[in-house]
Structures are given as structure tokens and as C-alpha cells.
Amino acid sequence: MSTPAFELIILENGDIALQRAGVDETLVQVKFSSKIKDYLGEHHIEVAKQMIDSGIQAVIEWEQAAAQAEDQEPSKTVH
């Protein structure tokens, strides 16, 4: 099974959004206050990318842990 490709885009309002490649639907949106944007400058894009990457990695780890736990459950078949 292939993993869908994702892309980060900058929305018209300056927010950073994650969407599936080729699909015009925002999955996650990161919005920084103007104060933080002024502080970070153009680095706000990299910060948003790292935030989203960390979230995706956490979900992958949760799914793997759940799959492992499911594999380790004893059979509930009664004969």
C-alpha cells in the first residue's frame, strides 16, 4: 500500500496548510500571530513544517504501537 503524498502550501492569508498532493482540501492549518511572524520572519514556514512533521510522526508511532498491541493480544477463541 502506498503512502499518499502531502504538500505544504501558503494560503492567501499567510497561514501554512497541509494537503494531499493534487487535492484542494486543507487537512491541517497553522496560523501564527502577527507578533510571532514578525519575530520568526520567513522562518515561520520552517517552524510550521516541523510542527506538522512532528504531528505526522506521532500518528505513525501511535498506529504502529496499536498494531503491535493488537498482534500481542491472546486469542479469544474458545473451543
C-alpha positions as CSV (number, residue, x, y, z in Angstrom):
1,M,0.0,0.0,0.0
2,S,1.5,3.4,-1.0
3,T,1.6,6.4,1.3
4,P,-0.2,9.4,-0.1
5,A,2.0,12.4,-0.9
6,F,1.4,15.5,1.0
7,E,2.4,19.1,0.4
8,L,2.6,22.3,2.4
9,I,1.1,25.4,0.9
10,I,1.0,29.0,1.9
11,L,-2.6,30.2,1.9
12,E,-3.7,33.7,0.7
13,N,-3.9,34.8,4.3
14,G,-0.3,33.7,5.0
15,D,-1.3,30.6,7.0
16,I,0.6,27.4,6.3
17,A,-1.6,24.4,5.3
18,L,-1.1,20.7,4.7
19,Q,-3.0,19.0,1.9
20,R,-2.7,15.8,-0.2
21,A,-0.9,16.4,-3.4
22,G,-3.3,17.2,-6.2
23,V,-6.3,17.6,-3.8
24,D,-7.5,21.0,-3.0
25,E,-8.6,20.3,0.6
26,T,-6.8,21.6,3.7
27,L,-6.1,18.9,6.2
28,V,-4.2,20.9,8.8
29,Q,-3.7,24.7,9.0
30,V,-1.0,26.5,11.1
31,K,-1.7,30.1,12.0
32,F,0.9,32.4,13.7
33,S,0.0,35.7,15.3
34,S,1.5,38.7,13.6
35,K,3.8,39.2,16.6
36,I,5.2,35.7,16.2
37,K,5.5,36.1,12.4
38,D,7.5,39.4,12.9
39,Y,9.7,37.6,15.4
40,L,10.3,34.5,13.2
41,G,10.4,36.3,9.8
42,E,10.5,33.8,7.0
43,H,11.4,31.0,9.5
44,H,7.8,30.7,10.4
45,I,7.4,28.4,7.4
46,E,10.1,26.0,8.7
47,V,8.6,26.1,12.2
48,A,5.1,25.2,10.7
49,K,6.7,22.4,8.7
50,Q,8.4,21.0,11.8
51,M,5.2,21.2,13.8
52,I,3.3,19.3,11.1
53,D,6.1,16.8,10.6
54,S,6.1,16.1,14.3
55,G,2.4,15.5,14.4
56,I,2.5,13.1,11.4
57,Q,5.4,11.2,13.1
58,A,3.4,10.9,16.3
59,V,0.4,9.5,14.5
60,I,2.6,6.9,12.7
61,E,4.1,5.9,16.1
62,W,0.6,5.5,17.6
63,E,-0.6,3.4,14.7
64,Q,2.5,1.2,15.0
65,A,2.1,0.8,18.7
66,A,-1.6,-0.1,18.3
67,A,-0.8,-2.7,15.6
68,Q,1.8,-4.3,17.8
69,A,-0.6,-4.4,20.8
70,E,-3.2,-6.0,18.6
71,D,-0.7,-8.6,17.4
72,Q,0.2,-9.4,21.0
73,E,-3.4,-9.9,22.3
74,P,-4.1,-13.5,23.1
75,S,-6.6,-15.3,21.0
76,K,-10.2,-15.2,22.4
77,T,-11.3,-18.3,20.6
78,V,-12.9,-20.8,22.9
79,H,-13.1,-24.5,21.9
